[in-house]
């Protein structure tokens, strides 16, 4: 190989390794993984009481949405 070709390949490799475009995505992935682990640990430590609280909150939201839907259907 010619020295010029080797220099071009070395520069291309260096540019590729120095590129930081994917660094943000990697950091967000690491943060998301950390949060997922914390949530899993929280559910494990509270022995279902947290699960019941979340279930109650979602049931309340579903109930409110059903009431709003029924009210909208009756008003038309």
C-alpha positions as a printed NumPy array, in Angstrom:
array([[  0.   ,   0.   ,   0.   ],
       [  1.107,   3.486,  -0.693],
       [  1.958,   5.847,   2.172],
       [ -0.751,   8.239,   1.034],
       [ -3.392,   5.499,   1.205],
       [ -2.213,   4.457,   4.667],
       [ -2.34 ,   8.079,   5.819],
       [ -5.88 ,   8.43 ,   4.432],
       [ -6.998,   5.244,   6.163],
       [ -5.411,   6.357,   9.438],
       [ -7.138,   9.747,   9.211],
       [-10.482,   8.112,   8.408],
       [-10.107,   5.755,  11.369],
       [ -9.133,   8.622,  13.674],
       [-12.134,  10.686,  12.509],
       [-14.409,   7.697,  13.118],
       [-13.068,   7.127,  16.627],
       [-13.189,  10.83 ,  17.509],
       [-16.817,  11.191,  16.355],
       [-19.067,  11.825,  19.381],
       [-22.485,  11.802,  17.694],
       [-23.568,   8.546,  19.35 ],
       [-22.261,   9.531,  22.776],
       [-25.536,  11.222,  23.757],
       [-27.594,   8.19 ,  22.788],
       [-25.29 ,   5.956,  24.8  ],
       [-25.593,   8.213,  27.841],
       [-29.402,   8.257,  27.599],
       [-29.379,   4.454,  27.341],
       [-27.223,   4.182,  30.449],
       [-29.504,   6.551,  32.385],
       [-32.602,   4.648,  31.245],
       [-31.029,   1.36 ,  32.341],
       [-30.154,   2.821,  35.732],
       [-33.713,   4.096,  36.248],
       [-35.151,   0.72 ,  35.201],
       [-32.938,  -1.037,  37.759],
       [-34.025,   1.412,  40.472],
       [-37.695,   0.821,  39.663],
       [-37.187,  -2.949,  39.732],
       [-35.456,  -2.685,  43.111],
       [-38.212,  -0.468,  44.47 ],
       [-40.863,  -3.002,  43.473],
       [-38.797,  -5.75 ,  45.09 ],
       [-38.273,  -3.933,  48.397],
       [-41.872,  -2.869,  48.936],
       [-43.243,  -6.433,  48.646],
       [-46.267,  -5.522,  46.583],
       [-47.408,  -2.416,  48.461],
       [-45.932,  -0.215,  45.746],
       [-47.587,  -2.383,  43.138],
       [-50.953,  -1.902,  44.854],
       [-50.457,   1.87 ,  44.968],
       [-49.609,   2.007,  41.258],
       [-52.572,  -0.231,  40.443],
       [-54.885,   2.008,  42.473],
       [-53.576,   5.122,  40.713],
       [-54.106,   3.595,  37.259],
       [-57.581,   2.391,  38.245],
       [-58.44 ,   5.912,  39.343],
       [-57.257,   7.345,  36.027],
       [-59.223,   4.744,  34.068],
       [-62.319,   5.49 ,  36.139],
       [-61.988,   9.227,  35.514],
       [-61.55 ,   8.657,  31.762],
       [-64.609,   6.408,  31.654],
       [-66.65 ,   9.052,  33.487],
       [-65.493,  11.747,  31.065],
       [-66.298,   9.514,  28.106],
       [-69.798,   8.797,  29.431],
       [-70.398,  12.486,  30.121],
       [-69.276,  13.388,  26.591],
       [-71.545,  10.705,  25.092],
       [-74.549,  11.938,  27.1  ],
       [-74.001,  15.582,  26.169],
       [-74.209,  15.014,  22.432]])
